[in-house]
Amino acid sequence: MGQMHQMQLTYLATEDRLLFRVNTKARQEFRFWMTRRYTAILWHTLTQLLANQPMTPEAPLSAPPADPLVEATKQEIKHQEVVAQADFKTQYQESAYLPLGEAPLLLFGVGLKPAPDGQPLLCMHPEQGQGIEIVLNEQILHSLCKLILDTSTKAEWGLNLVFIPGTGPAPEGPKGLN
């Protein structure tokens, strides 16, 4: 995948899945489905990165937080600062060039590895075939977290998406069920 230009995450009720679309500066578009389970695993992967991994190659790895509540508050403040600088108002620009095909692929595997410059590389792949790998600078990481938070809330999946595990409210069940 070339240099990322935009990403979009949309909930489709008829599929009960999230549609993740990424386009590049070269006008390529990649489309993927995310299930509830995959979204939870992806969220866990991203929050582990936020909690333990510095976002600059020269920064040393940080020690585990002494007080999870303090660390969660710091992460939330940092998240709000970074997200405030992102552009969520520009409309997503669709592309007709779809290297992996028009139909979205169902994501299955998620992982992290270092990019050549030392930044984290998010690897998202279907069970078979090609996926995408995205360099996670601070802006992309926090923007992706915001998209996941907003879209999974719209989906009413009842995921307990917090920045530091064990610091948030108890997960909710689906709306309308007792």
HELIX and SHEET records of a PDB file:
HELIX    1   1 ARG A   36  ASN A   52  1                                  17    
HELIX    2   2 PRO A   68  ALA A   84  1                                  17    
HELIX    3   3 GLU A  138  ALA A  155  1                                  18    
SHEET    1   A 6 MET A   4  LEU A  12  0                                        
SHEET    2   A 6 ARG A  17  THR A  24 -1                                        
SHEET    3   A 6 GLU A  29  MET A  34 -1                                        
SHEET    4   A 6 LEU A 105  PRO A 114  1                                        
SHEET    5   A 6 PRO A 120  PRO A 126 -1                                        
SHEET    6   A 6 ILE A 132  VAL A 135 -1                                        
END                                                                             
